[in-house]
Amino acid sequence: EVSYAAFKCMLQYIYGGAVHVPAELAAELLGLADRYLLSGLKLLCGFTLKKMITVDTVVRIIQAADRWDAPSGQLKSHCMDFILLNYEAVVSHHVFEELSTSPQLLLEIVRAAACIVSSSAASASSPGSSSSSYRKHKRARLS
């Protein structure tokens, strides 16, 4: 089921080529853009959602990014970086419990956090090391 406002916004994009993506419709529009293969609209939605990331919204946004993935996974990576940088605040927030409906995503977050904790412990003994991020963790796992 799609809201009238989201469908109208999608049609404006299709017939007009450009559209303002309202914050309240960005996640729903990301799903529509994915369904109808509108990569430009997905980019716009991803850009809008990226600007909305806070402790209150990051769980909903990363679930949308994981499900409909903004092009190249940038939105999901940005959410993961935010979660890892604000881990204590995000994990203790009541919305974190919503990840129980996304066990694979929750596992990915926990693994990334564990990797960063173990890297931090290892780098604590070596001077001049820099902090890790999700992208570095992901690259390390892929190589």
Secondary structure as the mmCIF struct_conf table of DSSP 4:
data_model
#
loop_
_struct_conf.conf_type_id
_struct_conf.id
_struct_conf.beg_label_comp_id
_struct_conf.beg_label_asym_id
_struct_conf.beg_label_seq_id
_struct_conf.end_label_comp_id
_struct_conf.end_label_asym_id
_struct_conf.end_label_seq_id
HELX_RH_AL_P HELX_RH_AL_P1 TYR A 4 GLY A 16
BEND BEND1 GLY A 17 GLY A 17
HELX_RH_3T_P HELX_RH_3T_P1 ALA A 23 LEU A 25
HELX_RH_AL_P HELX_RH_AL_P2 ALA A 26 ARG A 35
TURN_TY1_P TURN_TY1_P1 TYR A 36 LEU A 37
HELX_RH_AL_P HELX_RH_AL_P3 SER A 39 LYS A 51
TURN_TY1_P TURN_TY1_P2 MET A 52 MET A 52
TURN_TY1_P TURN_TY1_P3 VAL A 55 THR A 57
HELX_RH_AL_P HELX_RH_AL_P4 VAL A 58 TRP A 68
HELX_RH_3T_P HELX_RH_3T_P2 PRO A 71 GLY A 73
HELX_RH_AL_P HELX_RH_AL_P5 GLN A 74 LEU A 85
TURN_TY1_P TURN_TY1_P4 ASN A 86 ASN A 86
HELX_RH_AL_P HELX_RH_AL_P6 TYR A 87 SER A 92
BEND BEND2 HIS A 93 HIS A 93
HELX_RH_3T_P HELX_RH_3T_P3 HIS A 94 THR A 101
HELX_RH_AL_P HELX_RH_AL_P7 PRO A 103 ALA A 124
TURN_TY1_P TURN_TY1_P5 SER A 125 SER A 125
BEND BEND3 SER A 126 SER A 126
TURN_TY1_P TURN_TY1_P6 PRO A 127 GLY A 128
HELX_RH_AL_P HELX_RH_AL_P8 TYR A 134 LEU A 142
#
